[in-house]
Amino acid sequence: AVLPERLQRREAERQQGVERQRQKREAQVVKEERSEFLVAAFGREREAAAALLAAGQLAEAAARLQALQKMLTESVRFLAPYEVRQGQEAVARLQADLAARRQQLQPKKKFAFRTLKKEAAPGGRARPAEPLAPAPAPGRGLAEAELGGPRCGFSGAEDEELELGPAELLQRDVVLCGLRGCRVRLRGNANTLRVRDCRGCTVLCGPVSTSVTVDGCGDCLLALACQQLRTHRTRDSRFYVQVTSRAIIEDCTNVSFAPYTWSYPGIERDFESSALDRSRNNWNLVDDFNWLATDKPSPNWSLIPEQERIGVWD
């Protein structure tokens, strides 16, 4: 007997549903197996890089770390968010160790927090103030234990034009904390950058070899080039980024992203020094650790429309 068309259609839909479920189960099994394989491979590569660092083979360790970062970046879609976070933290620790060992081989230099006064010297350039090291207000700044390694930066300034150049930044850890209404230009290749508790600030930064962390900021405009970008407790801010891994936000609201467009004389040399891959920019790939839904985009971040993006900065 020939089944009525309605029943045939229902049976076809049922079979299609069964097939979709079968494919979904198989895809989940493949993903889990690949995740286990990637985690194990990442662990082996991480241990190899750590061994090279311990042996003082810095060039080999640097190459291994670049490969490790690339492996993590290309594996993000197969890993759970906590696995991505653990991997990025492991890479960041190894990169910090590498930078510290490199610094041990360089002559020691003293760097302090300093600001540039707004009054322009003859020729229209801002002149530097005397070096100073202001104590952060309670709740601002970072503990010494968090800041290990040679560092420089600015703290506690208000409505200032602040600037550091290539010689001061080279492979150093830079900290900006407790700034209000400041415009900061960092022309050079830093090792890491931390921006904490800043309000109404513009931060223009050259290529950072490893990670940038933005924490507790609001109403800020930031141009950043780095391997890893992690943003916590930040609101109403715009990011222009060149980032080789996926950016991460956590406890953030109304943050938006666009490609990195800031430039200055010598930036190509700084990109070469940083070893960042300029051909890889995941500016529009953002993981929100507070948004677990996979079928709907996070409401906490967006892309800046092309017609609204900044093209000329200075």
URZIQUI-V991591 format. One record per backbone hydrogen bond with DSSP energy under -0.5 kcal/mol. NH is the residue of the N-H (numbers start at 0). CO is the residue of the C=O. Records with the same first field share a line. If there is no record, write none. Layout:
NH: CO ; CO
This chain:
2: 0
7: 3
8: 4
9: 5
10: 6
11: 7
12: 8
13: 9
14: 10
15: 11
16: 12
17: 13
18: 14
19: 15
20: 16
21: 17
22: 18
23: 19
24: 20
25: 21
26: 22
27: 23
28: 24
29: 25
30: 26
31: 27
32: 28
33: 29
34: 30
35: 31
36: 32
37: 33
38: 34
39: 35
40: 36
41: 37
42: 38
43: 39
44: 40
45: 41
46: 42
47: 43
48: 44
49: 45
50: 46
51: 47
52: 48
53: 49
54: 50
55: 52
56: 51
57: 55
60: 56
61: 57
62: 58
63: 59
64: 60
65: 61
66: 62
67: 63
68: 64
69: 65
70: 66
71: 67
72: 68
73: 69
74: 70 ; 71
75: 71 ; 72
77: 74
78: 74 ; 75
82: 79
83: 79
84: 80
85: 81
86: 82
87: 83
88: 84
89: 85
90: 86
91: 87
92: 88
93: 89
94: 90
95: 91
96: 92
97: 93
98: 94
99: 95
100: 96
101: 97
102: 98
103: 99
104: 100 ; 101
105: 102
110: 108
113: 152
115: 160
116: 126
120: 124
123: 120
126: 118
128: 114
131: 112
139: 136
145: 142
146: 142 ; 143
147: 144
151: 172
153: 174
155: 176
158: 179
160: 115
161: 159 ; 182
163: 184
167: 164
168: 164
169: 165
170: 188
171: 168
172: 149
173: 171 ; 191
174: 151
175: 193
176: 153
177: 195
179: 156
180: 198
182: 159
183: 181 ; 201
184: 161
185: 183 ; 203
186: 163 ; 184
187: 185
189: 187 ; 206
190: 171
191: 171
192: 210
193: 173
194: 212
195: 175 ; 193
196: 214
198: 178
199: 217
201: 181
202: 220
203: 183 ; 201
204: 202 ; 222
205: 185
207: 224
208: 189
209: 190
211: 227
212: 192
213: 229
214: 194
215: 231
216: 231
217: 197
218: 234
220: 200
221: 237
222: 202
223: 221 ; 239
224: 205
225: 241
226: 209
227: 209
229: 211
230: 247
231: 213
232: 249
234: 216
235: 252
236: 253
237: 219
238: 255
239: 221
240: 238 ; 257
241: 223
243: 225
244: 226
246: 281 ; 284
247: 228
248: 286
249: 230
252: 233
254: 299
255: 236
256: 301
257: 238
259: 240
266: 263
269: 265
270: 266
271: 267
272: 268
273: 269
274: 270
275: 270
277: 275
279: 276
280: 278
281: 242
284: 281
285: 283
286: 246
287: 285
288: 248 ; 286
290: 287
291: 289
300: 297
301: 254
303: 256
307: 304
308: 305
